[in-house]
Amino acid sequence: MQHLQQLFKDKLGLSRQPVQAIDIHLKAAADWLLQAQRGTPDDGVAHSFDIRRGKWNASYPETTGYVIPTLYDYARHYQAPAYAQAATRMTRWECEIQLEDGGVRAGTMDAEIVAPTIFNTGQALFGWASAYLNTGEEDFRQALVRASDWLLAAQDEDGAWRRFSSPFTTSKLNSYNTRTAFGLVRAAQALGDDRYLQAAIANADWALSRKADNGWLPDNCLLQRPDNSALTHTIAYSIRGLLEVGLAGQREDHIAHALLMARKVAQHQRDDGALPALYTPGWDTRVDWTCVTGNSQMAINWLRLARITGDTGLIEHARRANRFNMSIQDLRTGDLNVRGALKGSHPVNGEYMTYRYPNWATKFFMDGLMLEQLYDKIDNIG
């Protein structure tokens, strides 16, 4: 019944709530991520809470990897060491379940198939790099080196990753692997190893070698659809990857293309601040539901691009996307399984993570709000 009640509220607009101070929304989100860690028998973070089945799904190595830096950031910004301690436990767990070849497994811990995959390994780099810089633990450094070396060994000469695609997606050649390249940037920065940065640049170059005249990147979604549309979630992955690789590698062409794509997405932002979930290769949209994760990711991209390129017009797009997601974060419920979390889709029966609250929606929500706070502080000082 819980899923039908939520759908009813979403459809009637009853799930929208007055926006409160960013600190309040952040605290609720951070607490939910710790609740998601407690929802599993290990120290990973549950993939999601499923309101249709009323249960937590198993730990997800991929996204646990990039939840880790978010919790370290939150702990530092708010002088709240409990969140950093949770992040350190997550990182030790990631070390325990790292595969012998250095890769990170596809899917959740209860998946029958156990195989390394490029994207998941790339996302785990964020956690190991952040944890190593925050703690200095040698095990974290070694895990980071092993995973990064595995990615380099798996990379083709043209910069693409064609092997070790996820068995749980229908797309096998992925432009959004620029987000994996971004993970290698973090490894290069943490370890001082230029090989990882060069591999990241090679992947971004490969992705841009396939771009359309209007800036569209092909093969940029989890699923292959008849109209070749892509989720804002994966479009945002590719934008952030190009931006951060370009920044680290001093490649203005990468940054310029990230800006072009970000402006294209912004053109269809709704009056309420949300984005249509799917974009077509002509940069048109065709659905009314929104991918909540994509909203937060694009807020991050717009804020980063505004600061880096000086296009301050993007800031308002970011604030509006953040405010929409803040308005659908449930702070009134007493159910700790969903209090403070973000849905996969709004309405909750949308195509992406249907009736689920995935951990990464909340992770990116926190990143977007903390980045907005940071830029507000910088602007006030200036």
Buried (B, 14 or more C-beta within 10 A) or exposed (E): EBBEEBBEBBEEEEBBEEBEEBEBBBBBBBBBBBBBBBBBEBBBBBBBBBBBEEEBBBBBBBBBBBBBBBBBBBBBBBEBEEBBEBBBBBBBBBBEBBBEBBBBBBBBBEBEEEBBBBBBBBBBBBBBBBBBBBBEBEBBBBBBBBBBBBBBEBBEEEBBBEEBBBEEBEBEEBBBBBBBBBBBBBBBBBBEBEBBBBBBBBBBBBBBEBBEEEBBBBBBBBEEBEEBBBBBBBBBBBBBBBBBBBBBBEBEEBBBBBBBBBBBBBEEBBEBBBBBBBBBBEBEBEBEBBBBBBBBBBBBBBBBBBBBBEBEEBBBBBBBBBBBBBBBBBBEEEEBBBBBBBBBBBBBBBBBBBBBBBBBBBBBBBBBBBBBBBBEEEEEEE
